[in-house]
Amino acid sequence: MVDVETRLLRAFVAVAEELNFTRGAERLFIAQQALSSQVQQLEGRLGVKLFERTTRRVSLTEAGEQLLPHAVAVLDALDAGVGLLEAARRAERATLRVGMSGTAIVPVASQTMRLFS
């Protein structure tokens, strides 16, 4: 089993989608050299070359093409899970204040509080 950090997967996906190390680095707000190093780390851990690099262009190898949809799915699932946890954390601290005037609004207020909880 290979241990792959999410930052390395994000580096790979950024370069794979941009097909350019400079634009990939800009997308991740890191230096191009750092991005290149992260991609090399990932290639080393996986034991495969993910990109064909020339001075003029970057393209995915067959291994890179095979990895890309899985890397995107993993990152999407992780981001979705973290988003759900953040929403649950915010919901725990939420407060609902209900002001009522008269008895006609009681059923609406009860329903609102039930939905909120």
Secondary structure in CASP SS format (residue, H / E / C, confidence):
PFRMAT SS
TARGET T0000
AUTHOR 0000-0000-0000
METHOD secondary structure of the structure
MODEL  1
M C 1.00
V C 1.00
D C 1.00
V C 1.00
E C 1.00
T H 1.00
R H 1.00
L H 1.00
L H 1.00
R H 1.00
A H 1.00
F H 1.00
V H 1.00
A H 1.00
V H 1.00
A H 1.00
E H 1.00
E H 1.00
L C 1.00
N C 1.00
F H 1.00
T H 1.00
R H 1.00
G H 1.00
A H 1.00
E H 1.00
R H 1.00
L H 1.00
F C 1.00
I C 1.00
A C 1.00
Q H 1.00
Q H 1.00
A H 1.00
L H 1.00
S H 1.00
S H 1.00
Q H 1.00
V H 1.00
Q H 1.00
Q H 1.00
L H 1.00
E H 1.00
G H 1.00
R H 1.00
L H 1.00
G C 1.00
V C 1.00
K C 1.00
L C 1.00
F E 1.00
E E 1.00
R E 1.00
T C 1.00
T C 1.00
R C 1.00
R C 1.00
V E 1.00
S E 1.00
L E 1.00
T C 1.00
E H 1.00
A H 1.00
G H 1.00
E H 1.00
Q H 1.00
L H 1.00
L H 1.00
P H 1.00
H H 1.00
A H 1.00
V H 1.00
A H 1.00
V H 1.00
L H 1.00
D H 1.00
A H 1.00
L H 1.00
D H 1.00
A H 1.00
G H 1.00
V H 1.00
G H 1.00
L H 1.00
L H 1.00
E H 1.00
A H 1.00
A H 1.00
R H 1.00
R H 1.00
A H 1.00
E H 1.00
R C 1.00
A C 1.00
T C 1.00
L C 1.00
R C 1.00
V C 1.00
G C 1.00
M C 1.00
S C 1.00
G C 1.00
T C 1.00
A C 1.00
I C 1.00
V H 1.00
P H 1.00
V H 1.00
A H 1.00
S H 1.00
Q H 1.00
T H 1.00
M H 1.00
R H 1.00
L H 1.00
F H 1.00
S C 1.00
END
